[in-house]
Amino acid sequence: MKVLVTGADGFIGKNLQLHLAERKDVEVVCFTRSHSVAQLPELLQGVDFVFHLAGVNRPQDPQEFTTGNADLTQALCQACVL
């Protein structure tokens, strides 16, 4: 099984990766802040399951909350449909 973890560099994402690394039948693909939203369709190729853990919880600007949460989730959903 191939899984995508968004927010892979966060606390939960890192711990999830450690847990999944114990399984021989799981390949993990990571999406972090270093990736762009445009890379999502490529990262999702062959993915069977998505752990969507990315998000902004302490924004400097209210727009950052929308961009990092709602907009990212919408882009992820759209990329899954492609």
N, CA, C and O atoms as a CHARMM CRD file, in Angstrom:
* protein
*
  328
    1    1 MET  N      0.85700  -1.17200   0.00000 PROA 1      0.00000
    2    1 MET  CA     0.00000   0.00000   0.00000 PROA 1      0.00000
    3    1 MET  C      0.90100   1.23200   0.00000 PROA 1      0.00000
    4    1 MET  O      1.94200   1.26100   0.65700 PROA 1      0.00000
    5    2 LYS  N      0.48600   2.22800  -0.73700 PROA 2      0.00000
    6    2 LYS  CA     1.21100   3.49100  -0.80600 PROA 2      0.00000
    7    2 LYS  C      0.34800   4.57800  -0.18200 PROA 2      0.00000
    8    2 LYS  O     -0.82000   4.73200  -0.53800 PROA 2      0.00000
    9    3 VAL  N      0.93300   5.34300   0.76400 PROA 3      0.00000
   10    3 VAL  CA     0.17500   6.38500   1.44800 PROA 3      0.00000
   11    3 VAL  C      0.89400   7.72200   1.32800 PROA 3      0.00000
   12    3 VAL  O      2.12200   7.78200   1.25500 PROA 3      0.00000
   13    4 LEU  N      0.11200   8.78100   1.30900 PROA 4      0.00000
   14    4 LEU  CA     0.62800  10.14900   1.32600 PROA 4      0.00000
   15    4 LEU  C      0.34000  10.73400   2.69900 PROA 4      0.00000
   16    4 LEU  O     -0.77300  10.62100   3.21300 PROA 4      0.00000
   17    5 VAL  N      1.35500  11.36300   3.28900 PROA 5      0.00000
   18    5 VAL  CA     1.18300  12.04700   4.56300 PROA 5      0.00000
   19    5 VAL  C      1.43500  13.53100   4.33500 PROA 5      0.00000
   20    5 VAL  O      2.56200  13.93300   4.04300 PROA 5      0.00000
   21    6 THR  N      0.38800  14.35100   4.46700 PROA 6      0.00000
   22    6 THR  CA     0.58900  15.79100   4.42100 PROA 6      0.00000
   23    6 THR  C      0.91900  16.24600   5.84000 PROA 6      0.00000
   24    6 THR  O      0.44800  15.65900   6.81400 PROA 6      0.00000
   25    7 GLY  N      1.71900  17.28100   5.94400 PROA 7      0.00000
   26    7 GLY  CA     2.14600  17.70700   7.27400 PROA 7      0.00000
   27    7 GLY  C      3.14300  16.72200   7.86600 PROA 7      0.00000
   28    7 GLY  O      3.20100  16.53600   9.08200 PROA 7      0.00000
   29    8 ALA  N      3.92100  16.09600   6.99900 PROA 8      0.00000
   30    8 ALA  CA     4.83200  15.02700   7.41500 PROA 8      0.00000
   31    8 ALA  C      5.93800  15.49900   8.34800 PROA 8      0.00000
   32    8 ALA  O      6.52400  14.68300   9.05900 PROA 8      0.00000
   33    9 ASP  N      6.23700  16.78200   8.36400 PROA 9      0.00000
   34    9 ASP  CA     7.28100  17.30900   9.25000 PROA 9      0.00000
   35    9 ASP  C      6.74600  17.74500  10.61000 PROA 9      0.00000
   36    9 ASP  O      7.52200  18.13600  11.48100 PROA 9      0.00000
   37   10 GLY  N      5.44200  17.68200  10.80000 PROA 10     0.00000
   38   10 GLY  CA     4.84800  18.06300  12.07900 PROA 10     0.00000
   39   10 GLY  C      4.97700  16.94500  13.10500 PROA 10     0.00000
   40   10 GLY  O      5.43400  15.84700  12.78400 PROA 10     0.00000
   41   11 PHE  N      4.57800  17.22500  14.32200 PROA 11     0.00000
   42   11 PHE  CA     4.70100  16.25600  15.41700 PROA 11     0.00000
   43   11 PHE  C      3.96900  14.95400  15.10500 PROA 11     0.00000
   44   11 PHE  O      4.54500  13.87200  15.21700 PROA 11     0.00000
   45   12 ILE  N      2.70800  15.06000  14.71700 PROA 12     0.00000
   46   12 ILE  CA     1.92600  13.84900  14.43300 PROA 12     0.00000
   47   12 ILE  C      2.44300  13.17300  13.17200 PROA 12     0.00000
   48   12 ILE  O      2.55100  11.94800  13.12200 PROA 12     0.00000
   49   13 GLY  N      2.76200  13.96600  12.15300 PROA 13     0.00000
   50   13 GLY  CA     3.27600  13.40400  10.90400 PROA 13     0.00000
   51   13 GLY  C      4.55800  12.61900  11.08800 PROA 13     0.00000
   52   13 GLY  O      4.70900  11.54000  10.51400 PROA 13     0.00000
   53   14 LYS  N      5.48800  13.14000  11.88000 PROA 14     0.00000
   54   14 LYS  CA     6.74700  12.43000  12.13200 PROA 14     0.00000
   55   14 LYS  C      6.50200  11.12000  12.87800 PROA 14     0.00000
   56   14 LYS  O      7.09800  10.09300  12.55500 PROA 14     0.00000
   57   15 ASN  N      5.63000  11.16500  13.86700 PROA 15     0.00000
   58   15 ASN  CA     5.33500   9.94700  14.62800 PROA 15     0.00000
   59   15 ASN  C      4.57500   8.92500  13.78500 PROA 15     0.00000
   60   15 ASN  O      4.79500   7.72100  13.92200 PROA 15     0.00000
   61   16 LEU  N      3.69600   9.39100  12.92600 PROA 16     0.00000
   62   16 LEU  CA     2.99600   8.48000  12.02200 PROA 16     0.00000
   63   16 LEU  C      3.99100   7.80500  11.08400 PROA 16     0.00000
   64   16 LEU  O      3.89500   6.60300  10.83300 PROA 16     0.00000
   65   17 GLN  N      4.93700   8.56800  10.57100 PROA 17     0.00000
   66   17 GLN  CA     5.95300   7.98100   9.69300 PROA 17     0.00000
   67   17 GLN  C      6.74800   6.89100  10.40500 PROA 17     0.00000
   68   17 GLN  O      7.02400   5.84400   9.82100 PROA 17     0.00000
   69   18 LEU  N      7.11600   7.12900  11.66000 PROA 18     0.00000
   70   18 LEU  CA     7.84300   6.11600  12.42900 PROA 18     0.00000
   71   18 LEU  C      7.02100   4.84100  12.57400 PROA 18     0.00000
   72   18 LEU  O      7.54400   3.73300  12.44500 PROA 18     0.00000
   73   19 HSD  N      5.73800   5.00900  12.84100 PROA 19     0.00000
   74   19 HSD  CA     4.85500   3.85000  12.98700 PROA 19     0.00000
   75   19 HSD  C      4.71400   3.10300  11.65400 PROA 19     0.00000
   76   19 HSD  O      4.79700   1.87600  11.61000 PROA 19     0.00000
   77   20 LEU  N      4.50200   3.85000  10.58300 PROA 20     0.00000
   78   20 LEU  CA     4.32000   3.21500   9.27100 PROA 20     0.00000
   79   20 LEU  C      5.60300   2.55400   8.77500 PROA 20     0.00000
   80   20 LEU  O      5.54300   1.58100   8.02400 PROA 20     0.00000
   81   21 ALA  N      6.76800   3.07200   9.18600 PROA 21     0.00000
   82   21 ALA  CA     8.04700   2.49200   8.77500 PROA 21     0.00000
   83   21 ALA  C      8.22100   1.07000   9.31900 PROA 21     0.00000
   84   21 ALA  O      9.01600   0.29800   8.78300 PROA 21     0.00000
   85   22 GLU  N      7.49300   0.72500  10.36600 PROA 22     0.00000
   86   22 GLU  CA     7.55400  -0.62500  10.92800 PROA 22     0.00000
   87   22 GLU  C      6.84100  -1.64600  10.04800 PROA 22     0.00000
   88   22 GLU  O      7.04300  -2.85300  10.18700 PROA 22     0.00000
   89   23 ARG  N      6.02200  -1.15400   9.15900 PROA 23     0.00000
   90   23 ARG  CA     5.25900  -2.04300   8.27400 PROA 23     0.00000
   91   23 ARG  C      5.98100  -2.19100   6.94500 PROA 23     0.00000
   92   23 ARG  O      6.32700  -1.20200   6.29900 PROA 23     0.00000
   93   24 LYS  N      6.19900  -3.40900   6.55300 PROA 24     0.00000
   94   24 LYS  CA     6.90400  -3.69900   5.29400 PROA 24     0.00000
   95   24 LYS  C      6.01000  -3.49900   4.07700 PROA 24     0.00000
   96   24 LYS  O      6.49900  -3.35000   2.95700 PROA 24     0.00000
   97   25 ASP  N      4.69500  -3.49700   4.30200 PROA 25     0.00000
   98   25 ASP  CA     3.74400  -3.41900   3.19200 PROA 25     0.00000
   99   25 ASP  C      3.28200  -1.99200   2.89400 PROA 25     0.00000
  100   25 ASP  O      2.35400  -1.79600   2.10900 PROA 25     0.00000
  101   26 VAL  N      3.92300  -0.98800   3.51500 PROA 26     0.00000
  102   26 VAL  CA     3.50100   0.40200   3.33500 PROA 26     0.00000
  103   26 VAL  C      4.66500   1.24500   2.82400 PROA 26     0.00000
  104   26 VAL  O      5.74900   1.25600   3.40700 PROA 26     0.00000
  105   27 GLU  N      4.41700   1.94500   1.73200 PROA 27     0.00000
  106   27 GLU  CA     5.36600   2.92700   1.19100 PROA 27     0.00000
  107   27 GLU  C      4.79700   4.30500   1.50900 PROA 27     0.00000
  108   27 GLU  O      3.63300   4.58000   1.21400 PROA 27     0.00000
  109   28 VAL  N      5.60700   5.16800   2.10700 PROA 28     0.00000
  110   28 VAL  CA     5.14500   6.48700   2.52900 PROA 28     0.00000
  111   28 VAL  C      5.69600   7.56300   1.60200 PROA 28     0.00000
  112   28 VAL  O      6.89100   7.59600   1.30800 PROA 28     0.00000
  113   29 VAL  N      4.81000   8.43900   1.14800 PROA 29     0.00000
  114   29 VAL  CA     5.16500   9.63000   0.38200 PROA 29     0.00000
  115   29 VAL  C      4.83500  10.81900   1.27500 PROA 29     0.00000
  116   29 VAL  O      3.75300  10.87300   1.86000 PROA 29     0.00000
  117   30 CYS  N      5.75500  11.76800   1.38300 PROA 30     0.00000
  118   30 CYS  CA     5.57000  12.90100   2.28400 PROA 30     0.00000
  119   30 CYS  C      5.30900  14.20000   1.53200 PROA 30     0.00000
  120   30 CYS  O      5.91900  14.47000   0.49800 PROA 30     0.00000
  121   31 PHE  N      4.39300  14.99500   2.07100 PROA 31     0.00000
  122   31 PHE  CA     4.13200  16.35100   1.58700 PROA 31     0.00000
  123   31 PHE  C      4.42000  17.28000   2.75400 PROA 31     0.00000
  124   31 PHE  O      3.78800  17.17400   3.80500 PROA 31     0.00000
  125   32 THR  N      5.38000  18.19800   2.57200 PROA 32     0.00000
  126   32 THR  CA     5.78400  19.12100   3.63400 PROA 32     0.00000
  127   32 THR  C      5.68900  20.55500   3.11900 PROA 32     0.00000
  128   32 THR  O      5.31000  20.79700   1.97300 PROA 32     0.00000
  129   33 ARG  N      6.03700  21.48800   3.98100 PROA 33     0.00000
  130   33 ARG  CA     6.01700  22.90400   3.58500 PROA 33     0.00000
  131   33 ARG  C      6.99100  23.21000   2.45600 PROA 33     0.00000
  132   33 ARG  O      6.84200  24.21300   1.75700 PROA 33     0.00000
  133   34 SER  N      7.97900  22.35800   2.27800 PROA 34     0.00000
  134   34 SER  CA     8.94000  22.57600   1.19200 PROA 34     0.00000
  135   34 SER  C      8.35300  22.24500  -0.18100 PROA 34     0.00000
  136   34 SER  O      8.91900  22.62100  -1.20800 PROA 34     0.00000
  137   35 HSD  N      7.22600  21.54400  -0.19700 PROA 35     0.00000
  138   35 HSD  CA     6.54600  21.22000  -1.45600 PROA 35     0.00000
  139   35 HSD  C      5.56300  22.32200  -1.81800 PROA 35     0.00000
  140   35 HSD  O      5.08500  23.06400  -0.95900 PROA 35     0.00000
  141   36 SER  N      5.27500  22.41000  -3.10400 PROA 36     0.00000
  142   36 SER  CA     4.23700  23.34300  -3.55300 PROA 36     0.00000
  143   36 SER  C      2.95700  22.55900  -3.81800 PROA 36     0.00000
  144   36 SER  O      2.98700  21.35200  -4.05800 PROA 36     0.00000
  145   37 VAL  N      1.85700  23.25600  -3.76900 PROA 37     0.00000
  146   37 VAL  CA     0.55900  22.63200  -4.04200 PROA 37     0.00000
  147   37 VAL  C      0.54200  22.04200  -5.45000 PROA 37     0.00000
  148   37 VAL  O     -0.14700  21.05200  -5.69800 PROA 37     0.00000
  149   38 ALA  N      1.28700  22.63500  -6.36200 PROA 38     0.00000
  150   38 ALA  CA     1.34500  22.14200  -7.73900 PROA 38     0.00000
  151   38 ALA  C      1.95300  20.74100  -7.82400 PROA 38     0.00000
  152   38 ALA  O      1.74000  20.03900  -8.81300 PROA 38     0.00000
  153   39 GLN  N      2.69300  20.33000  -6.81900 PROA 39     0.00000
  154   39 GLN  CA     3.30900  19.00600  -6.81900 PROA 39     0.00000
  155   39 GLN  C      2.36500  17.90000  -6.34600 PROA 39     0.00000
  156   39 GLN  O      2.68300  16.71800  -6.48000 PROA 39     0.00000
  157   40 LEU  N      1.22200  18.26900  -5.80200 PROA 40     0.00000
  158   40 LEU  CA     0.29600  17.26100  -5.26600 PROA 40     0.00000
  159   40 LEU  C     -0.11700  16.19400  -6.28200 PROA 40     0.00000
  160   40 LEU  O     -0.07200  15.01000  -5.94800 PROA 40     0.00000
  161   41 PRO  N     -0.51900  16.55400  -7.51000 PROA 41     0.00000
  162   41 PRO  CA    -0.91500  15.49500  -8.44900 PROA 41     0.00000
  163   41 PRO  C      0.19100  14.46800  -8.68800 PROA 41     0.00000
  164   41 PRO  O     -0.08000  13.27100  -8.79200 PROA 41     0.00000
  165   42 GLU  N      1.41900  14.93100  -8.77200 PROA 42     0.00000
  166   42 GLU  CA     2.55100  14.01600  -8.97700 PROA 42     0.00000
  167   42 GLU  C      2.76200  13.12600  -7.74100 PROA 42     0.00000
  168   42 GLU  O      2.97300  11.92100  -7.87000 PROA 42     0.00000
  169   43 LEU  N      2.70500  13.72100  -6.56200 PROA 43     0.00000
  170   43 LEU  CA     2.90800  12.96100  -5.33100 PROA 43     0.00000
  171   43 LEU  C      1.80400  11.93400  -5.09700 PROA 43     0.00000
  172   43 LEU  O      2.03500  10.90600  -4.46200 PROA 43     0.00000
  173   44 LEU  N      0.61300  12.21000  -5.60600 PROA 44     0.00000
  174   44 LEU  CA    -0.53200  11.32100  -5.40200 PROA 44     0.00000
  175   44 LEU  C     -0.57200  10.13300  -6.35800 PROA 44     0.00000
  176   44 LEU  O     -1.41700   9.25000  -6.20800 PROA 44     0.00000
  177   45 GLN  N      0.32100  10.09900  -7.32700 PROA 45     0.00000
  178   45 GLN  CA     0.29600   8.99600  -8.29700 PROA 45     0.00000
  179   45 GLN  C      0.52500   7.66400  -7.58800 PROA 45     0.00000
  180   45 GLN  O      1.54100   7.46600  -6.92200 PROA 45     0.00000
  181   46 GLY  N     -0.42200   6.77300  -7.74000 PROA 46     0.00000
  182   46 GLY  CA    -0.32800   5.44800  -7.16100 PROA 46     0.00000
  183   46 GLY  C     -0.65000   5.36700  -5.67600 PROA 46     0.00000
  184   46 GLY  O     -0.51800   4.30200  -5.07300 PROA 46     0.00000
  185   47 VAL  N     -1.06900   6.47800  -5.08000 PROA 47     0.00000
  186   47 VAL  CA    -1.36700   6.50900  -3.64500 PROA 47     0.00000
  187   47 VAL  C     -2.73300   5.87500  -3.38300 PROA 47     0.00000
  188   47 VAL  O     -3.71000   6.15300  -4.07900 PROA 47     0.00000
  189   48 ASP  N     -2.77700   5.01900  -2.36400 PROA 48     0.00000
  190   48 ASP  CA    -4.00900   4.33200  -1.98700 PROA 48     0.00000
  191   48 ASP  C     -4.74800   5.02500  -0.84700 PROA 48     0.00000
  192   48 ASP  O     -5.96300   4.87800  -0.71100 PROA 48     0.00000
  193   49 PHE  N     -4.01200   5.78500  -0.02200 PROA 49     0.00000
  194   49 PHE  CA    -4.60300   6.38000   1.17300 PROA 49     0.00000
  195   49 PHE  C     -3.88100   7.67100   1.50500 PROA 49     0.00000
  196   49 PHE  O     -2.67000   7.77700   1.31000 PROA 49     0.00000
  197   50 VAL  N     -4.62200   8.65900   2.00800 PROA 50     0.00000
  198   50 VAL  CA    -4.03600   9.95900   2.36900 PROA 50     0.00000
  199   50 VAL  C     -4.30300  10.23100   3.85100 PROA 50     0.00000
  200   50 VAL  O     -5.43900  10.15500   4.32000 PROA 50     0.00000
  201   51 PHE  N     -3.22500  10.55100   4.57500 PROA 51     0.00000
  202   51 PHE  CA    -3.32800  11.07100   5.93800 PROA 51     0.00000
  203   51 PHE  C     -3.11900  12.57800   5.80800 PROA 51     0.00000
  204   51 PHE  O     -1.98600  13.03000   5.64000 PROA 51     0.00000
  205   52 HSD  N     -4.18700  13.35100   5.88400 PROA 52     0.00000
  206   52 HSD  CA    -4.08700  14.80300   5.70700 PROA 52     0.00000
  207   52 HSD  C     -3.92500  15.46300   7.07000 PROA 52     0.00000
  208   52 HSD  O     -4.90100  15.71300   7.77600 PROA 52     0.00000
  209   53 LEU  N     -2.66900  15.73900   7.42600 PROA 53     0.00000
  210   53 LEU  CA    -2.34300  16.29800   8.73100 PROA 53     0.00000
  211   53 LEU  C     -1.83800  17.72700   8.65200 PROA 53     0.00000
  212   53 LEU  O     -1.61900  18.36200   9.68300 PROA 53     0.00000
  213   54 ALA  N     -1.65100  18.24200   7.44500 PROA 54     0.00000
  214   54 ALA  CA    -1.11500  19.59600   7.27600 PROA 54     0.00000
  215   54 ALA  C     -2.14800  20.63300   7.66500 PROA 54     0.00000
  216   54 ALA  O     -3.34700  20.44900   7.45400 PROA 54     0.00000
  217   55 GLY  N     -1.67500  21.71000   8.22700 PROA 55     0.00000
  218   55 GLY  CA    -2.56700  22.80700   8.57100 PROA 55     0.00000
  219   55 GLY  C     -1.83500  23.90000   9.31800 PROA 55     0.00000
  220   55 GLY  O     -0.74200  23.70000   9.84800 PROA 55     0.00000
  221   56 VAL  N     -2.45900  25.04900   9.34600 PROA 56     0.00000
  222   56 VAL  CA    -1.91700  26.20400  10.05700 PROA 56     0.00000
  223   56 VAL  C     -2.79000  26.42800  11.28300 PROA 56     0.00000
  224   56 VAL  O     -4.00300  26.59800  11.16500 PROA 56     0.00000
  225   57 ASN  N     -2.17200  26.42700  12.45700 PROA 57     0.00000
  226   57 ASN  CA    -2.97600  26.63400  13.65800 PROA 57     0.00000
  227   57 ASN  C     -2.63200  27.92600  14.39900 PROA 57     0.00000
  228   57 ASN  O     -3.38300  28.33200  15.28600 PROA 57     0.00000
  229   58 ARG  N     -1.54300  28.56900  14.07100 PROA 58     0.00000
  230   58 ARG  CA    -1.18800  29.85400  14.69000 PROA 58     0.00000
  231   58 ARG  C     -0.75400  30.84200  13.60000 PROA 58     0.00000
  232   58 ARG  O      0.42700  31.17900  13.50900 PROA 58     0.00000
  233   59 PRO  N     -1.69400  31.30300  12.78000 PROA 59     0.00000
  234   59 PRO  CA    -1.31700  32.17800  11.66600 PROA 59     0.00000
  235   59 PRO  C     -0.89400  33.56600  12.12600 PROA 59     0.00000
  236   59 PRO  O     -1.40600  34.10300  13.10800 PROA 59     0.00000
  237   60 GLN  N      0.04300  34.12300  11.39500 PROA 60     0.00000
  238   60 GLN  CA     0.44800  35.51200  11.61800 PROA 60     0.00000
  239   60 GLN  C     -0.63500  36.44600  11.06300 PROA 60     0.00000
  240   60 GLN  O     -0.88300  37.53000  11.59100 PROA 60     0.00000
  241   61 ASP  N     -1.25700  35.99200  10.00000 PROA 61     0.00000
  242   61 ASP  CA    -2.25200  36.76600   9.26800 PROA 61     0.00000
  243   61 ASP  C     -3.47800  35.86700   9.08200 PROA 61     0.00000
  244   61 ASP  O     -3.31100  34.68400   8.78400 PROA 61     0.00000
  245   62 PRO  N     -4.69100  36.37500   9.24300 PROA 62     0.00000
  246   62 PRO  CA    -5.88900  35.53800   9.05700 PROA 62     0.00000
  247   62 PRO  C     -5.95700  34.86800   7.68100 PROA 62     0.00000
  248   62 PRO  O     -6.49900  33.76900   7.55800 PROA 62     0.00000
  249   63 GLN  N     -5.41900  35.51100   6.65700 PROA 63     0.00000
  250   63 GLN  CA    -5.42600  34.91200   5.31600 PROA 63     0.00000
  251   63 GLN  C     -4.56400  33.64700   5.27400 PROA 63     0.00000
  252   63 GLN  O     -4.86000  32.71400   4.52700 PROA 63     0.00000
  253   64 GLU  N     -3.51700  33.62100   6.06200 PROA 64     0.00000
  254   64 GLU  CA    -2.65400  32.44200   6.12700 PROA 64     0.00000
  255   64 GLU  C     -3.43600  31.22400   6.64100 PROA 64     0.00000
  256   64 GLU  O     -3.17700  30.09600   6.22100 PROA 64     0.00000
  257   65 PHE  N     -4.37900  31.45400   7.53700 PROA 65     0.00000
  258   65 PHE  CA    -5.22300  30.36500   8.04800 PROA 65     0.00000
  259   65 PHE  C     -6.04500  29.76700   6.90900 PROA 65     0.00000
  260   65 PHE  O     -6.13300  28.54600   6.78100 PROA 65     0.00000
  261   66 THR  N     -6.63900  30.61200   6.09400 PROA 66     0.00000
  262   66 THR  CA    -7.43900  30.14600   4.95900 PROA 66     0.00000
  263   66 THR  C     -6.57600  29.42900   3.93400 PROA 66     0.00000
  264   66 THR  O     -6.93200  28.34800   3.46500 PROA 66     0.00000
  265   67 THR  N     -5.44900  30.02200   3.58800 PROA 67     0.00000
  266   67 THR  CA    -4.55000  29.43100   2.59400 PROA 67     0.00000
  267   67 THR  C     -4.00900  28.09200   3.06100 PROA 67     0.00000
  268   67 THR  O     -3.99900  27.12700   2.29600 PROA 67     0.00000
  269   68 GLY  N     -3.56400  28.02100   4.29500 PROA 68     0.00000
  270   68 GLY  CA    -2.92800  26.81100   4.80900 PROA 68     0.00000
  271   68 GLY  C     -3.88500  25.71400   5.21300 PROA 68     0.00000
  272   68 GLY  O     -3.45800  24.57900   5.42300 PROA 68     0.00000
  273   69 ASN  N     -5.15100  26.01200   5.32800 PROA 69     0.00000
  274   69 ASN  CA    -6.12800  24.99900   5.74900 PROA 69     0.00000
  275   69 ASN  C     -7.16000  24.72400   4.66500 PROA 69     0.00000
  276   69 ASN  O     -7.12400  23.66900   4.03100 PROA 69     0.00000
  277   70 ALA  N     -8.06300  25.64200   4.44900 PROA 70     0.00000
  278   70 ALA  CA    -9.14700  25.41200   3.48300 PROA 70     0.00000
  279   70 ALA  C     -8.62200  25.27900   2.05600 PROA 70     0.00000
  280   70 ALA  O     -9.01600  24.36500   1.33100 PROA 70     0.00000
  281   71 ASP  N     -7.74200  26.18200   1.65500 PROA 71     0.00000
  282   71 ASP  CA    -7.24400  26.14700   0.27200 PROA 71     0.00000
  283   71 ASP  C     -6.40000  24.89500   0.01400 PROA 71     0.00000
  284   71 ASP  O     -6.51000  24.27800  -1.04500 PROA 71     0.00000
  285   72 LEU  N     -5.56400  24.52500   0.97600 PROA 72     0.00000
  286   72 LEU  CA    -4.75500  23.32000   0.81000 PROA 72     0.00000
  287   72 LEU  C     -5.63700  22.08000   0.74700 PROA 72     0.00000
  288   72 LEU  O     -5.40500  21.19600  -0.07700 PROA 72     0.00000
  289   73 THR  N     -6.63500  22.00900   1.60100 PROA 73     0.00000
  290   73 THR  CA    -7.54100  20.85900   1.59200 PROA 73     0.00000
  291   73 THR  C     -8.29800  20.77500   0.27200 PROA 73     0.00000
  292   73 THR  O     -8.47700  19.68700  -0.27600 PROA 73     0.00000
  293   74 GLN  N     -8.74100  21.91400  -0.23500 PROA 74     0.00000
  294   74 GLN  CA    -9.44100  21.92100  -1.51600 PROA 74     0.00000
  295   74 GLN  C     -8.51200  21.47000  -2.64700 PROA 74     0.00000
  296   74 GLN  O     -8.92200  20.69200  -3.50900 PROA 74     0.00000
  297   75 ALA  N     -7.27600  21.94900  -2.65100 PROA 75     0.00000
  298   75 ALA  CA    -6.30900  21.55200  -3.68400 PROA 75     0.00000
  299   75 ALA  C     -6.01000  20.05900  -3.60300 PROA 75     0.00000
  300   75 ALA  O     -5.87700  19.39400  -4.63100 PROA 75     0.00000
  301   76 LEU  N     -5.90600  19.53300  -2.39100 PROA 76     0.00000
  302   76 LEU  CA    -5.67100  18.09900  -2.20700 PROA 76     0.00000
  303   76 LEU  C     -6.83600  17.28900  -2.75400 PROA 76     0.00000
  304   76 LEU  O     -6.63000  16.29900  -3.45600 PROA 76     0.00000
  305   77 CYS  N     -8.04500  17.69800  -2.44200 PROA 77     0.00000
  306   77 CYS  CA    -9.24200  17.00100  -2.94700 PROA 77     0.00000
  307   77 CYS  C     -9.30300  17.03300  -4.46800 PROA 77     0.00000
  308   77 CYS  O     -9.62500  16.02900  -5.10400 PROA 77     0.00000
  309   78 GLN  N     -8.99800  18.17800  -5.04600 PROA 78     0.00000
  310   78 GLN  CA    -9.01600  18.29600  -6.50200 PROA 78     0.00000
  311   78 GLN  C     -7.94200  17.41300  -7.12700 PROA 78     0.00000
  312   78 GLN  O     -8.18300  16.78700  -8.15900 PROA 78     0.00000
  313   79 ALA  N     -6.75800  17.35500  -6.51600 PROA 79     0.00000
  314   79 ALA  CA    -5.67800  16.52400  -7.03700 PROA 79     0.00000
  315   79 ALA  C     -6.02400  15.05400  -6.93600 PROA 79     0.00000
  316   79 ALA  O     -5.59400  14.26200  -7.77500 PROA 79     0.00000
  317   80 CYS  N     -6.79000  14.67200  -5.93100 PROA 80     0.00000
  318   80 CYS  CA    -7.20800  13.26800  -5.78100 PROA 80     0.00000
  319   80 CYS  C     -8.14900  12.85000  -6.90300 PROA 80     0.00000
  320   80 CYS  O     -8.15700  11.69000  -7.31700 PROA 80     0.00000
  321   81 VAL  N     -8.93000  13.78400  -7.38400 PROA 81     0.00000
  322   81 VAL  CA    -9.90500  13.48600  -8.43600 PROA 81     0.00000
  323   81 VAL  C     -9.22500  13.30100  -9.78800 PROA 81     0.00000
  324   81 VAL  O     -9.72500  12.56900 -10.64300 PROA 81     0.00000
  325   82 LEU  N     -8.09200  13.95800  -9.98100 PROA 82     0.00000
  326   82 LEU  CA    -7.39700  13.87900 -11.28200 PROA 82     0.00000
  327   82 LEU  C     -6.91700  12.52200 -11.61900 PROA 82     0.00000
  328   82 LEU  O     -6.32100  12.32300 -12.67800 PROA 82     0.00000
